[in-house]
Amino acid sequence: MVDKASLLTDLRAMGLKETDTALLHTSMKQIGPVEGGADAVLDALTEFFSPGLLCFPALNWTTAQEKPPLFDVLNTPSIVGLLPELFRKRPGVVRSWNPTHSMCARGAEAAAFTAEDHLSGTPCGPDSSWHKLLDRDAWILMVGCDLTSCTFLHGVEEWCEVPGRIGEPVHFQVILPDGQSRAILSAAHSASPSVNYWKIEAGLEKAGLLRYTMFGNARTMVLRARDLYAYTAGCLSLCPGLFDGEDSCA
């Protein structure tokens, strides 16, 4: 059975450094039975990246459908899997204030990393934690899931100004960690082409920008955020409708 020690061994085998920044998209089911369950997985990740910055998405786009639209930083659940939801509740984890595309981080610079997430007024704007992954030369780990689950690629489309991706701004009431309420104007995504994000996988691998490893029983993609951005932006410059269903340019 997979346990904390074996997961730490898997992380070291990936060639990651403990001081790195890493964003994880995860499937607990694919990691497999783990001694100690999901908490043991988070314990291993937290221990390994304790000198660095460990990040999970904490998305909940249904907040835009509330009447009135409401996001409670401490209490609105994430809806992207078991591990992100458990992670956001852990001591020392900081959640950003983006009403639909928040991120949770743990590490010495977590507060600064998440502090401006809501300022751009879009899901993954230039002030967002998603964009700061580029500044930190972060790793992206797709643990038991593929690129169709990669929120960072929504950010790439936004930064490349692909038409039709951002909807009308929504007036959110945001309940801050101190209990105060703040009005935040933020748009949500108007279209979700992520079902076609798989199109660039083969090209990334061929270019040497994507490698596969194991984390527990989960096949895991390991990529640099900067590499994923540069490659995808290049594809979109040639084929803006790539993820809308047009032929792959990878």
C-alpha positions in Angstrom: 0.0 0.0 0.0 1.1 3.6 -0.7 2.1 5.5 2.4 3.6 8.9 3.3 7.2 7.6 3.0 6.7 6.2 -0.5 5.0 9.4 -1.6 8.0 11.4 -0.4 10.2 9.1 -2.4 8.1 9.7 -5.4 8.4 13.5 -5.0 12.2 13.2 -4.8 12.3 11.1 -7.9 10.5 13.8 -9.9 13.6 16.0 -9.6 11.8 18.7 -7.6 13.5 20.8 -5.0 11.9 21.4 -1.6 12.2 25.2 -2.2 10.2 25.0 -5.4 6.7 26.3 -6.0 4.3 23.7 -7.2 0.6 23.8 -8.2 -1.2 20.4 -8.0 -4.3 19.2 -9.8 -5.1 15.8 -8.3 -7.3 12.7 -8.3 -7.2 11.0 -4.9 -8.9 8.0 -6.5 -6.0 7.6 -8.9 -3.4 7.9 -6.2 -4.9 4.8 -4.8 -5.4 3.4 -1.3 -3.0 5.3 1.0 -2.2 4.4 4.5 -3.6 7.3 6.5 -5.8 8.4 3.6 -6.0 11.8 2.0 -4.4 13.4 5.1 -1.3 11.3 4.6 -1.0 12.6 1.0 -1.3 16.2 2.2 1.2 15.5 5.0 3.8 14.2 2.5 3.3 17.2 0.2 3.4 19.7 3.0 6.5 18.2 4.5 8.3 18.1 1.1 7.5 21.6 0.1 7.8 23.2 3.6 10.6 25.5 2.6 8.9 26.3 -0.7 5.3 27.1 -1.7 2.6 24.4 -2.1 -0.5 25.4 -4.1 -3.9 23.9 -4.9 -6.8 25.4 -6.9 -9.8 26.3 -4.7 -12.2 27.0 -7.5 -16.0 27.5 -7.0 -17.5 29.1 -10.1 -21.0 28.4 -8.8 -20.6 31.5 -6.6 -21.5 33.6 -9.7 -24.9 31.9 -9.7 -25.8 32.8 -6.1 -28.5 35.4 -5.6 -26.8 37.7 -4.7 -23.4 36.4 -5.9 -21.5 35.5 -2.7 -18.0 34.2 -1.9 -17.0 33.5 1.7 -13.2 33.1 1.7 -13.2 30.8 4.8 -16.3 28.8 4.2 -17.2 28.6 0.5 -16.0 25.1 -0.5 -13.9 24.3 -3.5 -15.4 22.0 -6.0 -12.3 20.5 -7.7 -11.7 17.4 -5.6 -11.1 16.0 -2.2 -7.5 17.1 -1.7 -8.0 20.8 -2.5 -10.9 20.9 -0.2 -9.1 19.3 2.7 -6.0 21.4 2.0 -7.8 24.7 2.2 -9.0 23.8 5.7 -5.5 23.1 7.1 -3.7 25.4 9.5 -1.3 27.8 7.8 -3.1 27.6 4.4 -4.0 31.0 2.8 -6.8 31.3 0.3 -7.0 34.1 -2.2 -10.1 36.4 -2.6 -10.9 35.7 -6.2 -14.6 34.9 -6.1 -14.6 32.1 -8.8 -10.9 31.1 -9.2 -9.3 31.3 -5.8 -6.1 29.5 -5.0 -4.8 28.1 -1.7 -1.2 28.2 -0.8 1.0 27.2 2.1 4.5 28.5 2.6 6.5 31.4 3.8 5.3 33.7 1.0 1.8 32.4 0.8 0.1 35.6 1.9 2.0 37.7 -0.6 1.4 35.2 -3.4 -2.4 35.2 -2.9 -2.9 38.8 -1.8 -3.8 40.4 -5.2 -5.8 37.6 -6.7 -9.0 39.6 -6.9 -7.6 42.9 -8.3 -7.7 42.0 -12.0 -11.5 41.5 -12.1 -11.2 38.3 -14.1 -10.6 34.7 -13.2 -6.8 34.5 -14.0 -5.7 38.1 -14.6 -2.2 39.6 -14.5 -2.4 40.2 -10.7 -3.6 36.7 -10.0 -1.9 33.8 -8.3 -2.2 31.9 -11.6 0.0 34.5 -13.4 2.4 34.7 -10.5 3.2 31.0 -11.1 5.2 32.3 -14.1 7.2 34.7 -11.9 8.1 31.9 -9.5 9.0 29.4 -12.3 6.6 27.1 -10.7 6.0 23.4 -11.4 2.6 22.1 -12.4 1.8 18.5 -11.4 -1.2 16.8 -13.0 -1.6 13.9 -10.5 -3.9 11.3 -12.0 -5.6 13.8 -14.3 -4.8 15.2 -17.7 -4.6 18.7 -19.2 -8.3 19.0 -19.5 -8.2 19.7 -15.7 -5.5 22.3 -15.9 -6.8 25.7 -14.8 -3.5 27.3 -15.7 -4.5 26.9 -19.4 -7.6 29.0 -18.8 -5.1 31.6 -17.7 -3.0 31.2 -20.8 -6.0 31.8 -23.0 -6.9 34.9 -21.0 -3.4 36.3 -21.2 -3.4 35.6 -25.0 -6.7 37.4 -25.3 -8.5 34.5 -27.0 -11.9 35.9 -27.9 -15.0 34.8 -26.1 -13.4 33.5 -22.9 -14.5 36.2 -20.4 -18.1 37.0 -19.6 -19.8 40.1 -18.2 -18.6 41.3 -14.8 -20.5 40.2 -11.7 -21.0 42.1 -8.5 -19.9 39.8 -5.7 -20.3 40.1 -2.0 -17.0 38.7 -0.6 -16.8 37.8 3.1 -13.2 38.2 4.2 -11.4 36.1 6.8 -11.9 38.7 9.4 -15.7 38.6 8.9 -15.9 42.0 7.0 -17.7 42.2 3.8 -16.3 43.7 0.6 -17.9 44.3 -2.8 -15.7 42.9 -5.6 -16.5 43.2 -9.3 -15.2 40.2 -11.2 -16.0 38.4 -14.4 -16.3 34.7 -14.8 -15.4 32.6 -17.8 -18.1 32.6 -20.5 -16.9 29.5 -22.3 -15.0 26.4 -21.2 -12.9 24.8 -24.0 -10.9 22.7 -21.5 -12.3 19.5 -23.0 -9.9 20.1 -25.9 -6.8 21.0 -23.8 -5.5 17.5 -24.5 -4.6 18.6 -28.0 -1.2 20.0 -26.9 -0.1 17.0 -24.8 1.7 15.2 -27.6 3.5 18.3 -28.7 4.6 19.2 -25.2 6.0 15.7 -24.8 7.8 15.8 -28.2 9.3 19.1 -27.3 10.7 17.7 -24.1 8.5 20.0 -22.0 6.3 17.3 -20.4 7.4 14.2 -18.6 5.5 11.4 -16.9 6.2 9.9 -13.5 4.2 8.3 -10.7 2.8 9.6 -7.5 1.5 6.7 -5.6 -0.5 4.8 -8.2 -1.3 7.9 -10.2 0.3 8.7 -13.5 1.5 12.2 -13.2 2.4 14.9 -15.7 5.3 17.2 -14.6 5.6 20.6 -16.4 7.1 24.0 -15.8 4.5 26.8 -15.8 6.7 28.9 -18.1 7.1 26.1 -20.6 3.4 25.4 -20.7 2.7 29.1 -21.2 5.2 29.6 -23.9 4.3 26.5 -25.9 0.5 27.1 -25.6 0.8 30.8 -26.5 2.8 29.8 -29.6 0.1 27.4 -30.6 -2.6 30.0 -30.0 -0.8 32.6 -32.1 -1.0 30.2 -35.0 -4.4 28.8 -34.3 -6.5 31.0 -32.0 -9.4 28.6 -32.2 -7.3 25.5 -31.3 -9.3 24.7 -28.2 -12.6 25.4 -29.9 -12.3 22.3 -31.9 -10.2 23.4 -34.9 -7.3 21.2 -36.0 -4.4 20.9 -33.6 -1.4 23.0 -34.3 0.8 21.1 -31.8 
